[in-house]
């Protein structure tokens, strides 16, 4: 699991930092979590899932399974 900061999130989703925080306040973007007293971050896979949802693409789980409409539709090959 990898965590990323606001600069990396903004670059990944191609949105400005203020736009991201505005979307968070409206419930339209994943909320960050506290890493410390003055540091917040996101789990990168949460951002990837948000992007996949926006693009209408299925999201992948760490297990390799693919999720569509909150149901596992394919298992990865091990």
HELIX and SHEET records of a PDB file:
HELIX    1   1 UNK A    6  UNK A   13  1                                   8    
HELIX    2   2 UNK A   17  UNK A   25  1                                   9    
HELIX    3   3 UNK A   44  UNK A   55  1                                  12    
SHEET    1   A 3 UNK A   3  UNK A   4  0                                        
SHEET    2   A 3 UNK A  39  UNK A  43 -1                                        
SHEET    3   A 3 UNK A  33  UNK A  36 -1                                        
SHEET    1   B 3 UNK A  59  UNK A  60  0                                        
SHEET    2   B 3 UNK A  66  UNK A  68 -1                                        
SHEET    3   B 3 UNK A  71  UNK A  74 -1                                        
END                                                                             
